[in-house]
Amino acid sequence: MKYINAKKIIAADILEPYENIGESWDVRSTRGWQVLFLIGYREGYPDYILVDKENKEDCIKLIESLGLNAL
């Protein structure tokens, strides 16, 4: 089991499901609903944690449970 320090989260974003269509130009991976937590920067690049969830409502519940506010 993994844990996150909510005080270290800079921002959170909900990523909608995406399906790779198999074309050569489509380099993204197929994935379901995810929450992306920006937790800082490492060597000038964003450092983040991705959390998989079943649906959008579960993503929102996770973000709100950490005390983050919607923009």
MOCOR-V273811 format. One record per residue. RES is the residue in one letter. SS is DSSP state (hx for helix, st for strand, lp for the rest). PHI is phi in whole degrees, -180 to 180 (NA if undefined). D_FIRST is the distance of its C-alpha to the first C-alpha in Angstrom with 2 decimals. Layout:
RES:SS:PHI:D_FIRST  RES:SS:PHI:D_FIRST
This chain:
M:lp:NA:0.00  K:lp:-110:3.81  Y:lp:-131:6.84  I:lp:-130:10.44  N:lp:-85:13.75  A:hx:-61:15.84  K:hx:-72:18.96  K:hx:-94:18.48  I:lp:-77:18.53  I:lp:-87:22.04  A:st:-158:22.01  A:st:-137:20.20  D:st:-140:21.68  I:st:-96:21.27  L:st:-104:22.00  E:lp:-74:23.87  P:lp:-57:23.59  Y:st:-140:25.65  E:lp:-120:27.26  N:lp:-67:28.81  I:lp:-90:32.41  G:lp:89:33.02  E:lp:-76:35.70  S:lp:-63:36.00  W:lp:-82:35.64  D:lp:-89:32.39  V:lp:-98:29.77  R:lp:-77:26.79  S:lp:-87:24.11  T:lp:-68:23.80  R:st:-155:20.81  G:lp:-97:20.04  W:lp:-65:19.33  Q:st:-141:17.17  V:st:-110:16.71  L:st:-105:17.61  F:st:-105:16.95  L:st:-83:19.56  I:st:-117:18.48  G:st:151:21.58  Y:st:-135:23.81  R:st:-128:23.86  E:lp:54:27.31  G:lp:84:28.59  Y:st:-114:26.06  P:st:-59:23.44  D:st:-111:19.90  Y:st:-141:17.43  I:st:-122:13.97  L:st:-106:14.07  V:st:-124:12.08  D:st:-80:13.44  K:lp:-135:14.89  E:lp:-77:17.51  N:lp:-156:20.35  K:hx:-63:21.81  E:hx:-61:21.60  D:hx:-66:17.79  C:hx:-63:17.81  I:hx:-64:20.28  K:hx:-60:18.48  L:hx:-62:15.34  I:hx:-61:17.80  E:hx:-68:19.90  S:hx:-66:17.20  L:lp:-91:16.69  G:lp:80:20.46  L:lp:-87:21.59  N:lp:-103:25.11  A:lp:-73:26.49  L:lp:-96:29.32
